[in-house]
Structures are given as structure tokens and as C-alpha cells.
Amino acid sequence: MAKSKTTLRDENRQLTRRALIKWSVAAGAALGVSRSKVFDILEGSAGSGLAFAASDNPITRSVHIVAGNGGLAWFQLLWPQPDIALAANPNFAWHKPGMATTVAGTDKPLVIGPDTPWASLPVGRQVTCFTCGSNETHTNQPQSVVGLNGANIFSVASALQSANPSVIPAVTIGDVDFGTAPGGARPANVNNADGIVGLFNSAASRAGGLLSVAADADLYKAHYDAFIQLNRAANRSTTKISYTTAQGAAQFLGKNLAAQLQIKPEDLTRYGINGNTRGNVAAIGRAMIVTVKAFKMGLTNSVTMPAMRDDPHGAFDNGDVNTIPGQLKGVFDGFMKDLTDTVDDNTLKSLADDTVITIHGDTTKNPLARGGWPDGTPGNTNRVYVYSAGHLRSGNFGTINRNGTVQGFDARGEPTAYNGANTARFAMASIAYAIAKRDERAISAFANGLTISGNFGLPKEL
């Protein structure tokens, strides 16, 4: 079918816009004009729409939280199964019976309580909850809720994020399983949040190092910049990302960034972390604090961290449900506030617009029984939670009902009999779609024919 004149005109306009953006950014680099200044010039001469397109990251950054050894159960208290929370049954494993609220306007049902993080976000940015995968009680490296057609979603994310240059593409904390995917990065592994700081503590810039004198560091960076401008390969599409990454690394070598990444007392206060905060909750918060600072400077695109791992069988019996969920809420709310208030040094946009957050784990424990909080789950189900930055349909796909029945979902997101492997595949492809900012073509090599747009994800805006 021949294209209409209107369609051809719009396509030509998009090509012209892209050409102008590419030329402007390249010319700015050659003339020593900062990216932010280029965007200002574009806005003044061609409008805010064009400037917005020029400064946009094609892919989001991502934070992956992996709860183990029963630790995912805590997150079931933050975002409960809707029908179970609404039942207000004091025998069910939800700690705030009678205090559930249905969020109006979400694409699928979503119920929150007093300890639910991010409750004040717009409806389109509320979490997406997938009842998917299989119960994998007492493992720290769950597999059924991270796999996408033979690849690991954490590694898939790093492959997609290769379009965003960074000094260290991906960072893992502890023994989380990053897995593999075609084109995926090899992550840098550290023991804790302080280890992330250490990654960017340049030996060259420390006292006695080759670039410890500021003038020497600036000269080194200037030499590298001149080399790029003189090298004709610098602007080739096949080498541009490598040169951009190396340019960032050259600047990094001359700077000790540890001071900029360090956790400060005021950071801990924002996250509600104090002497009464349980250690495994504080560890999540500390990792989040450093992650925001690293994202701001474009130092990395992805952080994968462990969470909880405390097997809370006795949480209802010993009263931990009265304190730990509230502490988690404080940490997660602090993280979202930091992401919202922090402007990316490269794009000049809020990090909350360009970050996807996922929560995976081994088992949610049985939401229908609080005594001893059993590990088994109805239908052998598991669950994944996603903050998609508005790219996915919000609410619950798949549910466990108050009578113990389980409902799954099909490739269109519609209710059907539960199939753990299928639902996990749909969920992981949806996460990839959110990270790719709704670009179905970008995830096609991993999604293997699945269509996310319109089913689980919002259609790409043209």
C-alpha cells in the first residue's frame, strides 16, 4: 500500500529533525560547546520539542533488587495481593487488615496500605505487579523470575543500555546472579555500597598518583579531547560510543570521585535510616543513595543489589511486621525523592524519568496464613514488582484470591489459567520494553516474538 503524502511528509520531518540533532551535537563537541549549551541553542532556534529530543537518553538506567531466603515476603506487605488485602481478614498474611485502599485509575487493580512506598506518584507511575514464575524458597539467586528466552533480564538490561555510554556499564553487589545475554556487559562486583564508591576512587588522582596535580589532570583530559577531534574515526557510528565512553573515563582518571559519591548524614536522614533501622534495610538504602549519585554523573547504567535475606517466618508472631515494612517504605520513598529531585548531568532531566526499578525474589510466602508464615504459595506462584517510569500499564497482572485460587494472564495481559513460565516471560519482556522506552524493535532479539506494546506496555509516542 502506497504511503500518503501526509505520512511521507511526517517521515521526512522526523529524518530532518534527527539530522539536525546529530549535526548540532557533533558540531558542539568539535567547537568545545557543552551538551547543555547545545540544547539551549536548539531550544532557542528550533523549539523546545527539538531540544527535548536532542537531550533524551534512548534507554533508561535500571536498578534491580533481588530478595532471597524468603526476603521477598516483605515486599508482599508493601504491595499486597488486592483481593487478600481487601478481605480485611486478620488471619491473612497482610499486616494492616481494614486499612487497604484501591488506587483509582490504574490499568489493572492496585491496592495499597499505610506502608506502601511511592503512594503519591501519579497513577501512570504506580507499580506494575506480575504474579509470575515459580516459588523458589530459600535461594538467593532465583531463576524463574529473571529469565527471558534463555537470557537473564539483568544482563538484557545492560545490553540495551550499551546505547548510553558510561564508565562502568553495570555494577553488582554481593553474590547476586547477573547472568548473561547477547551483548550484555560484564558487571563490576563490589561487596556493598561503599564498594561502589571505591570503584570510582581513581588511583591516578590520589595523592602521589600520576594525575594528582589538578593541572596535570586537566592537561591529560585536554590531550585526549584533542586526539578525538583529530581522529576521523571519532564520529563514525561504529566507534562513537567507545570514544564517548573513553572520554568520560579520561575525565574520571583525573578526578577522585569518592567525595562526590560518599554517603553523608543528611542522605541517611532523607531515607529515614538511623540507629533503629534494621541492618538489611539500611544496606538497601545505602546502596540506593550511592546509585543516585553515580547515575547523576553518568558513571554507570545499572546496579543490581541483594535485599533482606532474613527468612521472616516469625514476622507476625514477634511483631516485626509493625516496624520493618515502615522502614522499607522510608528507604524506598527516600530513593524516589532523590531520583525525582536529581538532574542527570548529561540530559538535564530528572532521574525518575529515566530509571526503571525491579524487585525479584525467591518466595512471597503464603499470603493466606500468618502463623509461622509458611513458605509455600498458592499455585506455586512467585511475584515481580516494577517501577517502569510510566512505560508499563500499572496494577496487578495475575492475582491470588482470598479463597486461594490463582489467576494468571496471557500474552495480551488478559486473565487465564496460571502458567508460571509463560507469565515470567511476559513480565521480563515487559521490563525490557520499559528499559528500552517502549521501543519494540530494540527488544525483539530478546522478546522472541512477544508483543508488549498495547498489552503490558503503553504504545510508543510518535
Sequence and secondary structure as in RCSB ss.txt:
>XXXX:A:sequence
MAKSKTTLRDENRQLTRRALIKWSVAAGAALGVSRSKVFDILEGSAGSGLAFAASDNPITRSVHIVAGNGGLAWF
QLLWPQPDIALAANPNFAWHKPGMATTVAGTDKPLVIGPDTPWASLPVGRQVTCFTCGSNETHTNQPQSVVGLNG
ANIFSVASALQSANPSVIPAVTIGDVDFGTAPGGARPANVNNADGIVGLFNSAASRAGGLLSVAADADLYKAHYD
AFIQLNRAANRSTTKISYTTAQGAAQFLGKNLAAQLQIKPEDLTRYGINGNTRGNVAAIGRAMIVTVKAFKMGLT
NSVTMPAMRDDPHGAFDNGDVNTIPGQLKGVFDGFMKDLTDTVDDNTLKSLADDTVITIHGDTTKNPLARGGWPD
GTPGNTNRVYVYSAGHLRSGNFGTINRNGTVQGFDARGEPTAYNGANTARFAMASIAYAIAKRDERAISAFANGL
TISGNFGLPKEL
>XXXX:A:secstr
    HHHHHHHHHHHHHHHHHHHHHHHHHHHT  HHHHHHHHHHHH HHHHHHHH  SS EEEEEEEETTTTHHH
HHHS  HHHHHTT TTSS SSTT  EE TT SS  EE TT TTTTS GGGS EEEEES   TT SS  TTTEETT
EEHHHHHHHHGGGS  SSSEEEETT      TT    EEESSHHHHHHHTB GGGSTTSTT SHHHHHHHHHHHH
HHHHH GGGGSTTTHHHHHHHHHHHHHHT BTHHHH   HHHHHHTT STTS HHHHHHHHHHHHHHHHHHTTS 
SEEEEEEE    TTTTTTTGGGTHHHHHHHHHHHHHHHHHH B TTT SBGGGSEEEEEEES    TT  TT  S
  GGG EEEEEE TTSB  EEESEE TTS EEEE TTS EES  HHHHHHHHHHHHHHHHTTT TTTTHHHHTT 
  BTTTB     
